[in-house]
Amino acid sequence: MRLLYDGIVRKLTATILLGLLITFNCGASGEDTPASRLFLIAKTQDIQMFLPKGTHLLNDSGAIEKFFEALDGAPPDWAELHGSHGDRHEERLFALNRERDLSRAGRPALSQQITFIWEGVLSNYVSDKGGFWVAIGPEVIATGWGQVRFKPESLPSELLAVPPPDLKESLRARVARGENVKVLVAMTGGLVQNEALIYDFAHEDPGQGMIMPMVRVERIDYFLTPP
């Protein structure tokens, strides 16, 4: 279990580095890059109508806290976990993660399909694919449980958003001018069953509790709000 946890932490670090608004365009042919449509919406909450029926949209602190309650009951005592000097907190975190992994097994929320949202930016237009590469970065949401940062698994190496025909040329012009065209990237999937939530402390603030839901992404949608 310890080796698995350490491996995941190393993987998360790599994911964060890749996610700091670096375009996923690594020179690959992209033959297996899944293209998803870019939808125009009036506000963020409109995303729900495009998601599979029964999907929980976790894009604000209230929705996230309610979902965590269904999974783990109550937040941990971060001060007690950290200790007065921060000594041995890694051992306490490891014990907490193992205990909660076992206790949430079989709970209905563990199998719930969820969607979380990161902000993205349209990058180069790819003519033969009819869409734009999308650069994304991780989002951190403050909640009563601590800071929350979703961790996607099974992301394609490149993300491609295909706009509707009536928006294509205007978006191409905006990107060509160097405009920062932001989109909402909605990632839908299920929690990793044996390690759905990872409890840790923020690296930039060692006393700040952080929870990282591990999500196996099965679907990606892109949304554009009016400028």
Stockholm file with secondary structure:
# STOCKHOLM 1.0

chainA/1-227         MRLLYDGIVRKLTATILLGLLITFNCGASGEDTPASRLFLIAKTQDIQMFLPKGTHLLNDSGAIEKFFEALDGAPPDWAELHGSHGDRHEERLFALNRERDLSRAGRPALSQQITFIWEGVLSNYVSDKGGFWVAIGPEVIATGWGQVRFKPESLPSELLAVPPPDLKESLRARVARGENVKVLVAMTGGLVQNEALIYDFAHEDPGQGMIMPMVRVERIDYFLTPP
#=GR chainA/1-227 SS CHHHHHHHHHHHHHHHHHHTTEESCCSCCCTTCCEEEEEECSSGGGGGGGSCTTCEECCSHHHHHHHHHHHHSSCCCHHHHHCSSCTTHHHHHHHHHHHHHHHTTTCGGGGCCEEEEEEEEEEEEETTTTEEEEEECCCCEEETTEEECCEEESCCSSCEEECCHHHHHHHHHHHHTTCCCEEEEEEEEEECGGGSEEEEECSSSTTSEEEEEEEEEEEEEEEECCC
#=GC SS_cons         CHHHHHHHHHHHHHHHHHHTTEESCCSCCCTTCCEEEEEECSSGGGGGGGSCTTCEECCSHHHHHHHHHHHHSSCCCHHHHHCSSCTTHHHHHHHHHHHHHHHTTTCGGGGCCEEEEEEEEEEEEETTTTEEEEEECCCCEEETTEEECCEEESCCSSCEEECCHHHHHHHHHHHHTTCCCEEEEEEEEEECGGGSEEEEECSSSTTSEEEEEEEEEEEEEEEECCC
//
